[in-house]
């Protein structure tokens, strides 16, 4: 555990190129919250081209959870609009593989799985606005502790497109009650990274029965009396839409282990809708 924390602290000091080299070499396979300060981080979905239009429509119909910020050409593993040399086959610390709507396994690179029929989609991530929160003096538990932000399936239904449906996924962070308005004001401008929270307070109201048992990520600590749970729409929503679907094959990032781009967080990013 100490070795992992030391590596994470080392990674926090690296610039984008250095961090990408470390991830690409397989020497860093940890979560990416707090890394590459001021740069856009994204969720990743890779599908066969026959599902591309349905998926793009799914993102357009569910923009809060799925702000689409980049798409590769079919068969091309490079996100040319998000950086000079971003290779989706190697530049994510951990990937999830899904087969026929069921999680299959986790891998650290996908060279052997990439083929000319695949297309990759980048979806904005809330890790992007965390840098702004930190600059404004907020403390974020999962960054402090090198853990993965807790994420939950909810009862908020997505708008269906083709085989993609299911419910929205949310990420959760704890803040003091008297800080919530400031948090909202900071986050609301990051429309390509989920923007302002979608729910504040009681998790049961959005279908979360046990806050201490996230669907993905690490369990949060207990609330103090002056604190509250704050929930954002999450880019893991497409992975939830893959589960129990008829999609035969999908590659995604492992939740919390993101693709880091060369786009500055305050750039005007045209959300693709």
RODOLO-949169 format. One record per residue (C-alpha): residue in one letter; x, y, z; residue number from 0. Coordinates in nm, 4 decimals, m for minus. Example, Ala and Ser with C-alpha at 12.3 -4.5 7.8 and 13.67 -1.06 7.14 Angstrom:
BEGIN
<node residu="A" px="1.2300" py="m0.4500" pz="0.7800" num="0"/>
<node residu="S" px="1.3670" py="m0.1060" pz="0.7140" num="1"/>
! end
This chain:
BEGIN
<node residu="X" px="0.0000" py="0.0000" pz="0.0000" num="0"/>
<node residu="X" px="0.2812" py="0.2413" pz="0.0871" num="1"/>
<node residu="X" px="0.4558" py="0.1627" pz="m0.2415" num="2"/>
<node residu="X" px="0.1376" py="0.2426" pz="m0.4363" num="3"/>
<node residu="X" px="0.0951" py="0.5698" pz="m0.2487" num="4"/>
<node residu="X" px="0.4565" py="0.6662" pz="m0.3207" num="5"/>
<node residu="X" px="0.4069" py="0.5954" pz="m0.6909" num="6"/>
<node residu="X" px="0.0849" py="0.7983" pz="m0.6936" num="7"/>
<node residu="X" px="0.2588" py="1.0926" pz="m0.5238" num="8"/>
<node residu="X" px="0.5374" py="1.0691" pz="m0.7827" num="9"/>
<node residu="X" px="0.2817" py="1.0629" pz="m1.0654" num="10"/>
<node residu="X" px="0.1159" py="1.3795" pz="m0.9288" num="11"/>
<node residu="X" px="0.4373" py="1.5713" pz="m0.9991" num="12"/>
<node residu="X" px="0.4644" py="1.4664" pz="m1.3639" num="13"/>
<node residu="X" px="0.3534" py="1.6644" pz="m1.6668" num="14"/>
<node residu="X" px="0.1226" py="1.5127" pz="m1.9270" num="15"/>
<node residu="X" px="0.3935" py="1.3681" pz="m2.1506" num="16"/>
<node residu="X" px="0.5812" py="1.2131" pz="m1.8597" num="17"/>
<node residu="X" px="0.2653" py="1.0662" pz="m1.7099" num="18"/>
<node residu="X" px="0.1510" py="0.9274" pz="m2.0446" num="19"/>
<node residu="X" px="0.4888" py="0.7588" pz="m2.0923" num="20"/>
<node residu="X" px="0.4600" py="0.6062" pz="m1.7445" num="21"/>
<node residu="X" px="0.1100" py="0.4721" pz="m1.8133" num="22"/>
<node residu="X" px="0.1992" py="0.3534" pz="m2.1641" num="23"/>
<node residu="X" px="0.4966" py="0.1575" pz="m2.0326" num="24"/>
<node residu="X" px="0.2763" py="m0.0179" pz="m1.7770" num="25"/>
<node residu="X" px="0.4707" py="0.1289" pz="m1.4855" num="26"/>
<node residu="X" px="0.1670" py="0.3185" pz="m1.3563" num="27"/>
<node residu="X" px="m0.1600" py="0.1255" pz="m1.3301" num="28"/>
<node residu="X" px="m0.3319" py="0.3286" pz="m1.0576" num="29"/>
<node residu="X" px="m0.6321" py="0.5595" pz="m1.0434" num="30"/>
<node residu="X" px="m0.5929" py="0.9050" pz="m1.2006" num="31"/>
<node residu="X" px="m0.7828" py="1.1504" pz="m0.9766" num="32"/>
<node residu="X" px="m0.5545" py="1.4422" pz="m0.8931" num="33"/>
<node residu="X" px="m0.3095" py="1.3724" pz="m1.1766" num="34"/>
<node residu="X" px="m0.2171" py="1.6044" pz="m1.4657" num="35"/>
<node residu="X" px="m0.3509" py="1.9156" pz="m1.2996" num="36"/>
<node residu="X" px="m0.5644" py="2.1442" pz="m1.5153" num="37"/>
<node residu="X" px="m0.6046" py="1.8888" pz="m1.7953" num="38"/>
<node residu="X" px="m0.9235" py="1.7244" pz="m1.9198" num="39"/>
<node residu="X" px="m0.9662" py="1.3620" pz="m1.8155" num="40"/>
<node residu="X" px="m1.2157" py="1.1431" pz="m1.9994" num="41"/>
<node residu="X" px="m1.4088" py="0.8207" pz="m1.9770" num="42"/>
<node residu="X" px="m1.3530" py="0.5782" pz="m2.2629" num="43"/>
<node residu="X" px="m1.5894" py="0.3543" pz="m2.4590" num="44"/>
<node residu="X" px="m1.4749" py="0.1430" pz="m2.7563" num="45"/>
<node residu="X" px="m1.7344" py="m0.0311" pz="m2.9725" num="46"/>
<node residu="X" px="m1.7710" py="m0.2004" pz="m3.3084" num="47"/>
<node residu="X" px="m1.8663" py="0.0560" pz="m3.5749" num="48"/>
<node residu="X" px="m2.2153" py="m0.0946" pz="m3.6229" num="49"/>
<node residu="X" px="m2.3078" py="0.0425" pz="m3.2773" num="50"/>
<node residu="X" px="m2.1490" py="0.3860" pz="m3.3225" num="51"/>
<node residu="X" px="m2.4596" py="0.5757" pz="m3.4339" num="52"/>
<node residu="X" px="m2.6782" py="0.4259" pz="m3.1599" num="53"/>
<node residu="X" px="m2.4154" py="0.5162" pz="m2.9030" num="54"/>
<node residu="X" px="m2.3743" py="0.8728" pz="m3.0272" num="55"/>
<node residu="X" px="m2.7523" py="0.9155" pz="m3.0083" num="56"/>
<node residu="X" px="m2.7457" py="0.7695" pz="m2.6556" num="57"/>
<node residu="X" px="m2.4915" py="1.0361" pz="m2.5552" num="58"/>
<node residu="X" px="m2.6998" py="1.3098" pz="m2.7227" num="59"/>
<node residu="X" px="m3.0097" py="1.1963" pz="m2.5363" num="60"/>
<node residu="X" px="m2.8281" py="1.1713" pz="m2.2014" num="61"/>
<node residu="X" px="m2.5857" py="1.4679" pz="m2.2141" num="62"/>
<node residu="X" px="m2.5531" py="1.5239" pz="m1.8389" num="63"/>
<node residu="X" px="m2.3951" py="1.1827" pz="m1.7832" num="64"/>
<node residu="X" px="m2.2443" py="1.1435" pz="m2.1310" num="65"/>
<node residu="X" px="m2.0881" py="1.4703" pz="m2.2555" num="66"/>
<node residu="X" px="m1.9156" py="1.3420" pz="m2.5667" num="67"/>
<node residu="X" px="m1.5887" py="1.5315" pz="m2.6239" num="68"/>
<node residu="X" px="m1.4018" py="1.3147" pz="m2.8741" num="69"/>
<node residu="X" px="m1.4460" py="1.0385" pz="m3.1328" num="70"/>
<node residu="X" px="m1.1782" py="0.8548" pz="m3.3301" num="71"/>
<node residu="X" px="m1.2019" py="0.7548" pz="m3.6919" num="72"/>
<node residu="X" px="m1.3061" py="0.3939" pz="m3.7421" num="73"/>
<node residu="X" px="m1.0044" py="0.1677" pz="m3.7008" num="74"/>
<node residu="X" px="m0.7820" py="0.4555" pz="m3.5841" num="75"/>
<node residu="X" px="m0.6690" py="0.4218" pz="m3.2185" num="76"/>
<node residu="X" px="m0.5591" py="0.7870" pz="m3.1891" num="77"/>
<node residu="X" px="m0.7732" py="1.0737" pz="m3.0549" num="78"/>
<node residu="X" px="m0.6370" py="1.3407" pz="m3.2887" num="79"/>
<node residu="X" px="m0.8624" py="1.6182" pz="m3.1525" num="80"/>
<node residu="X" px="m0.7610" py="1.5600" pz="m2.7881" num="81"/>
<node residu="X" px="m0.3830" py="1.5532" pz="m2.8141" num="82"/>
<node residu="X" px="m0.0786" py="1.4967" pz="m3.0302" num="83"/>
<node residu="X" px="m0.0200" py="1.1324" pz="m2.9459" num="84"/>
<node residu="X" px="m0.3052" py="0.9779" pz="m2.7476" num="85"/>
<node residu="X" px="m0.3207" py="0.6042" pz="m2.8173" num="86"/>
<node residu="X" px="m0.6354" py="0.4423" pz="m2.6770" num="87"/>
<node residu="X" px="m0.4671" py="0.1012" pz="m2.6829" num="88"/>
<node residu="X" px="m0.2111" py="0.1897" pz="m2.4156" num="89"/>
<node residu="X" px="m0.2807" py="0.5267" pz="m2.2541" num="90"/>
<node residu="X" px="m0.5358" py="0.4209" pz="m1.9922" num="91"/>
<node residu="X" px="m0.3994" py="0.2577" pz="m1.6744" num="92"/>
<node residu="X" px="m0.6710" py="m0.0108" pz="m1.6698" num="93"/>
<node residu="X" px="m0.9402" py="m0.1290" pz="m1.9126" num="94"/>
<node residu="X" px="m1.2621" py="m0.3269" pz="m1.8638" num="95"/>
<node residu="X" px="m1.3671" py="m0.5804" pz="m2.1259" num="96"/>
<node residu="X" px="m1.7366" py="m0.6648" pz="m2.1702" num="97"/>
<node residu="X" px="m1.8773" py="m0.9539" pz="m2.3735" num="98"/>
<node residu="X" px="m2.2482" py="m0.9868" pz="m2.4534" num="99"/>
<node residu="X" px="m2.3439" py="m0.7398" pz="m2.1829" num="100"/>
<node residu="X" px="m2.1374" py="m0.9096" pz="m1.9121" num="101"/>
<node residu="X" px="m1.8111" py="m0.7893" pz="m1.7540" num="102"/>
<node residu="X" px="m1.5371" py="m1.0270" pz="m1.8726" num="103"/>
<node residu="X" px="m1.1993" py="m0.9102" pz="m1.7381" num="104"/>
<node residu="X" px="m0.9626" py="m0.6201" pz="m1.6688" num="105"/>
<node residu="X" px="m0.6425" py="m0.5615" pz="m1.8679" num="106"/>
<node residu="X" px="m0.3676" py="m0.2965" pz="m1.8762" num="107"/>
<node residu="X" px="m0.3441" py="m0.2571" pz="m2.2559" num="108"/>
<node residu="X" px="m0.5546" py="m0.3563" pz="m2.5548" num="109"/>
<node residu="X" px="m0.3096" py="m0.3883" pz="m2.8457" num="110"/>
<node residu="X" px="m0.4221" py="m0.7443" pz="m2.9207" num="111"/>
<node residu="X" px="m0.7913" py="m0.6498" pz="m2.9031" num="112"/>
<node residu="X" px="m0.7857" py="m0.3459" pz="m3.1313" num="113"/>
<node residu="X" px="m0.9016" py="m0.3968" pz="m3.4916" num="114"/>
<node residu="X" px="m1.0097" py="m0.1976" pz="m3.7968" num="115"/>
<node residu="X" px="m1.3805" py="m0.2178" pz="m3.7068" num="116"/>
<node residu="X" px="m1.3517" py="m0.0398" pz="m3.3711" num="117"/>
<node residu="X" px="m1.4270" py="0.3229" pz="m3.2874" num="118"/>
<node residu="X" px="m1.3452" py="0.4992" pz="m2.9593" num="119"/>
<node residu="X" px="m1.5478" py="0.7634" pz="m2.7755" num="120"/>
<node residu="X" px="m1.4200" py="1.0045" pz="m2.5086" num="121"/>
<node residu="X" px="m1.6705" py="1.1298" pz="m2.2513" num="122"/>
<node residu="X" px="m1.5975" py="1.4131" pz="m2.0090" num="123"/>
<node residu="X" px="m1.5100" py="1.3236" pz="m1.6499" num="124"/>
<node residu="X" px="m1.5690" py="1.4933" pz="m1.3149" num="125"/>
<node residu="X" px="m1.2008" py="1.4490" pz="m1.2260" num="126"/>
<node residu="X" px="m1.1530" py="1.7563" pz="m1.4465" num="127"/>
<node residu="X" px="m1.3342" py="2.0000" pz="m1.2158" num="128"/>
<node residu="X" px="m1.1691" py="1.8536" pz="m0.9061" num="129"/>
<node residu="X" px="m0.8547" py="2.0525" pz="m0.9857" num="130"/>
<node residu="X" px="m1.0589" py="2.3719" pz="m0.9622" num="131"/>
<node residu="X" px="m1.2113" py="2.2602" pz="m0.6319" num="132"/>
<node residu="X" px="m0.8651" py="2.1896" pz="m0.4919" num="133"/>
<node residu="X" px="m0.7382" py="2.5314" pz="m0.6034" num="134"/>
<node residu="X" px="m1.0266" py="2.6871" pz="m0.4132" num="135"/>
<node residu="X" px="m0.9300" py="2.5161" pz="m0.0898" num="136"/>
<node residu="X" px="m1.1646" py="2.2173" pz="m0.0885" num="137"/>
<node residu="X" px="m1.0525" py="1.8794" pz="0.0409" num="138"/>
<node residu="X" px="m1.1454" py="1.5697" pz="m0.1630" num="139"/>
<node residu="X" px="m1.1272" py="1.2416" pz="0.0237" num="140"/>
<node residu="X" px="m1.0398" py="1.0020" pz="m0.2578" num="141"/>
<node residu="X" px="m0.7528" py="1.2222" pz="m0.3766" num="142"/>
<node residu="X" px="m0.6176" py="1.2633" pz="m0.0246" num="143"/>
<node residu="X" px="m0.6241" py="0.8863" pz="0.0264" num="144"/>
<node residu="X" px="m0.5361" py="0.7660" pz="m0.3280" num="145"/>
<node residu="X" px="m0.8673" py="0.5844" pz="m0.3588" num="146"/>
<node residu="X" px="m1.1235" py="0.5557" pz="m0.6364" num="147"/>
<node residu="X" px="m1.4209" py="0.7903" pz="m0.6060" num="148"/>
<node residu="X" px="m1.7378" py="0.6019" pz="m0.5007" num="149"/>
<node residu="X" px="m1.9848" py="0.5506" pz="m0.7880" num="150"/>
<node residu="X" px="m2.3394" py="0.4179" pz="m0.7718" num="151"/>
<node residu="X" px="m2.6119" py="0.2893" pz="m0.9999" num="152"/>
<node residu="X" px="m2.9298" py="0.4912" pz="m0.9428" num="153"/>
<node residu="X" px="m3.3011" py="0.4752" pz="m1.0229" num="154"/>
<node residu="X" px="m3.2660" py="0.7617" pz="m1.2730" num="155"/>
<node residu="X" px="m3.3528" py="0.6060" pz="m1.6096" num="156"/>
<node residu="X" px="m3.1492" py="0.6856" pz="m1.9173" num="157"/>
<node residu="X" px="m3.3207" py="0.7691" pz="m2.2451" num="158"/>
<node residu="X" px="m3.2804" py="0.4603" pz="m2.4629" num="159"/>
<node residu="X" px="m3.1005" py="0.4430" pz="m2.7958" num="160"/>
<node residu="X" px="m3.0730" py="0.1072" pz="m2.9705" num="161"/>
<node residu="X" px="m2.9319" py="m0.1463" pz="m2.7217" num="162"/>
<node residu="X" px="m2.8173" py="0.1247" pz="m2.4770" num="163"/>
<node residu="X" px="m3.0474" py="0.1924" pz="m2.1820" num="164"/>
<node residu="X" px="m3.0295" py="0.1061" pz="m1.8070" num="165"/>
<node residu="X" px="m2.9907" py="0.3836" pz="m1.5429" num="166"/>
<node residu="X" px="m2.7620" py="0.6772" pz="m1.4702" num="167"/>
<node residu="X" px="m2.4467" py="0.6268" pz="m1.2645" num="168"/>
<node residu="X" px="m2.3412" py="0.8963" pz="m1.0182" num="169"/>
<node residu="X" px="m2.0165" py="0.9766" pz="m0.8405" num="170"/>
<node residu="X" px="m2.0223" py="1.1076" pz="m0.4829" num="171"/>
<node residu="X" px="m1.8085" py="1.3481" pz="m0.2842" num="172"/>
<node residu="X" px="m1.8516" py="1.4755" pz="0.0722" num="173"/>
<node residu="X" px="m1.8557" py="1.8483" pz="0.1485" num="174"/>
<node residu="X" px="m1.9597" py="2.0670" pz="0.4361" num="175"/>
<node residu="X" px="m2.3204" py="2.1829" pz="0.4102" num="176"/>
<node residu="X" px="m2.2224" py="2.5484" pz="0.4094" num="177"/>
<node residu="X" px="m1.9819" py="2.4888" pz="0.1188" num="178"/>
<node residu="X" px="m2.2314" py="2.3358" pz="m0.1236" num="179"/>
<node residu="X" px="m2.3306" py="2.6593" pz="m0.3000" num="180"/>
<node residu="X" px="m1.9671" py="2.7417" pz="m0.3665" num="181"/>
<node residu="X" px="m1.9079" py="2.3889" pz="m0.4987" num="182"/>
<node residu="X" px="m2.2031" py="2.4283" pz="m0.7353" num="183"/>
<node residu="X" px="m2.0776" py="2.7656" pz="m0.8611" num="184"/>
<node residu="X" px="m1.7323" py="2.6223" pz="m0.9327" num="185"/>
<node residu="X" px="m1.8582" py="2.3110" pz="m1.1114" num="186"/>
<node residu="X" px="m2.1474" py="2.4522" pz="m1.3145" num="187"/>
<node residu="X" px="m1.9273" py="2.5929" pz="m1.5893" num="188"/>
<node residu="X" px="m1.7696" py="2.2512" pz="m1.6593" num="189"/>
<node residu="X" px="m2.0535" py="2.1369" pz="m1.8843" num="190"/>
<node residu="X" px="m1.8164" py="1.8935" pz="m2.0643" num="191"/>
<node residu="X" px="m1.7336" py="1.7341" pz="m1.7249" num="192"/>
<node residu="X" px="m2.0890" py="1.6849" pz="m1.5892" num="193"/>
<node residu="X" px="m2.1246" py="2.0389" pz="m1.4534" num="194"/>
<node residu="X" px="m2.3184" py="2.0998" pz="m1.1348" num="195"/>
<node residu="X" px="m2.4405" py="1.8145" pz="m0.9099" num="196"/>
<node residu="X" px="m2.7615" py="1.6303" pz="m0.9961" num="197"/>
<node residu="X" px="m2.8515" py="1.5479" pz="m0.6332" num="198"/>
<node residu="X" px="m2.7570" py="1.6644" pz="m0.2836" num="199"/>
<node residu="X" px="m2.8433" py="1.4834" pz="0.0364" num="200"/>
<node residu="X" px="m3.0405" py="1.1634" pz="0.0919" num="201"/>
<node residu="X" px="m2.9038" py="0.8867" pz="m0.1374" num="202"/>
<node residu="X" px="m3.2249" py="0.6830" pz="m0.1039" num="203"/>
<node residu="X" px="m3.4069" py="0.9452" pz="m0.3125" num="204"/>
<node residu="X" px="m3.2069" py="0.8394" pz="m0.6198" num="205"/>
<node residu="X" px="m3.2205" py="0.4669" pz="m0.5492" num="206"/>
<node residu="X" px="m2.8992" py="0.4162" pz="m0.3517" num="207"/>
<node residu="X" px="m2.9928" py="0.1822" pz="m0.0663" num="208"/>
<node residu="X" px="m2.6527" py="0.1660" pz="0.1044" num="209"/>
<node residu="X" px="m2.4082" py="0.4542" pz="0.0616" num="210"/>
<node residu="X" px="m2.1280" py="0.2467" pz="0.2167" num="211"/>
<node residu="X" px="m2.1469" py="m0.0074" pz="m0.0685" num="212"/>
<node residu="X" px="m2.0718" py="0.1693" pz="m0.3984" num="213"/>
<node residu="X" px="m2.1260" py="m0.0137" pz="m0.7263" num="214"/>
<node residu="X" px="m1.7762" py="0.0932" pz="m0.8349" num="215"/>
<node residu="X" px="m1.4884" py="0.2551" pz="m0.6479" num="216"/>
<node residu="X" px="m1.4032" py="0.2636" pz="m0.2788" num="217"/>
<node residu="X" px="m1.6474" py="0.2991" pz="0.0083" num="218"/>
<node residu="X" px="m1.6778" py="0.6525" pz="0.1493" num="219"/>
<node residu="X" px="m1.6279" py="0.7441" pz="0.5125" num="220"/>
<node residu="X" px="m1.9204" py="0.8311" pz="0.7389" num="221"/>
<node residu="X" px="m2.0605" py="1.1844" pz="0.7300" num="222"/>
<node residu="X" px="m1.9908" py="1.4320" pz="1.0063" num="223"/>
<node residu="X" px="m2.2849" py="1.6363" pz="1.1376" num="224"/>
<node residu="X" px="m2.2005" py="1.9398" pz="0.9268" num="225"/>
<node residu="X" px="m2.1431" py="1.7438" pz="0.6039" num="226"/>
<node residu="X" px="m2.3580" py="1.6212" pz="0.3169" num="227"/>
<node residu="X" px="m2.3304" py="1.3764" pz="0.0258" num="228"/>
<node residu="X" px="m2.3084" py="1.5500" pz="m0.3128" num="229"/>
<node residu="X" px="m2.3750" py="1.3492" pz="m0.6320" num="230"/>
<node residu="X" px="m2.2736" py="1.4163" pz="m0.9925" num="231"/>
<node residu="X" px="m2.3793" py="1.2441" pz="m1.3126" num="232"/>
<node residu="X" px="m2.0974" py="1.0062" pz="m1.4046" num="233"/>
<node residu="X" px="m1.9372" py="0.8934" pz="m1.7293" num="234"/>
<node residu="X" px="m1.9526" py="0.5319" pz="m1.6133" num="235"/>
<node residu="X" px="m2.3185" py="0.5508" pz="m1.7206" num="236"/>
<node residu="X" px="m2.2357" py="0.3993" pz="m2.0654" num="237"/>
<node residu="X" px="m2.0757" py="0.0996" pz="m1.8942" num="238"/>
<node residu="X" px="m2.3958" py="0.0531" pz="m1.6981" num="239"/>
<node residu="X" px="m2.5837" py="0.0731" pz="m2.0294" num="240"/>
<node residu="X" px="m2.3624" py="m0.2046" pz="m2.1671" num="241"/>
<node residu="X" px="m2.4488" py="m0.4400" pz="m1.8795" num="242"/>
<node residu="X" px="m2.7258" py="m0.6840" pz="m1.9683" num="243"/>
<node residu="X" px="m2.7370" py="m0.5424" pz="m2.3222" num="244"/>
<node residu="X" px="m2.7076" py="m0.7267" pz="m2.6539" num="245"/>
<node residu="X" px="m2.3767" py="m0.5552" pz="m2.7397" num="246"/>
<node residu="X" px="m2.1360" py="m0.8445" pz="m2.8090" num="247"/>
<node residu="X" px="m1.8102" py="m0.6635" pz="m2.7356" num="248"/>
<node residu="X" px="m1.7060" py="m0.3429" pz="m2.5626" num="249"/>
<node residu="X" px="m1.3873" py="m0.2001" pz="m2.4129" num="250"/>
<node residu="X" px="m1.3971" py="0.0774" pz="m2.1544" num="251"/>
<node residu="X" px="m1.1712" py="0.2366" pz="m1.8984" num="252"/>
<node residu="X" px="m1.1892" py="0.0808" pz="m1.5535" num="253"/>
<node residu="X" px="m1.3944" py="0.3268" pz="m1.3442" num="254"/>
<node residu="X" px="m1.1541" py="0.5734" pz="m1.1810" num="255"/>
<node residu="X" px="m0.8705" py="0.4959" pz="m1.4254" num="256"/>
<node residu="X" px="m0.9170" py="0.7618" pz="m1.6896" num="257"/>
<node residu="X" px="m0.7756" py="0.8737" pz="m2.0235" num="258"/>
<node residu="X" px="m0.5828" py="1.1995" pz="m1.9732" num="259"/>
<node residu="X" px="m0.5914" py="1.4410" pz="m2.2675" num="260"/>
<node residu="X" px="m0.3823" py="1.7404" pz="m2.3697" num="261"/>
<node residu="X" px="m0.6843" py="1.9735" pz="m2.3474" num="262"/>
<node residu="X" px="m0.6720" py="2.2320" pz="m2.0712" num="263"/>
<node residu="X" px="m0.9665" py="2.2111" pz="m1.8325" num="264"/>
<node residu="X" px="m1.0766" py="2.5710" pz="m1.8950" num="265"/>
<node residu="X" px="m1.0676" py="2.5402" pz="m2.2743" num="266"/>
<node residu="X" px="m1.3919" py="2.5886" pz="m2.4644" num="267"/>
<node residu="X" px="m1.4676" py="2.2287" pz="m2.5542" num="268"/>
<node residu="X" px="m1.7567" py="2.1759" pz="m2.7966" num="269"/>
<node residu="X" px="m1.9578" py="1.8905" pz="m2.6473" num="270"/>
<node residu="X" px="m2.0467" py="1.6665" pz="m2.9393" num="271"/>
<node residu="X" px="m2.4261" py="1.6416" pz="m2.9542" num="272"/>
! end
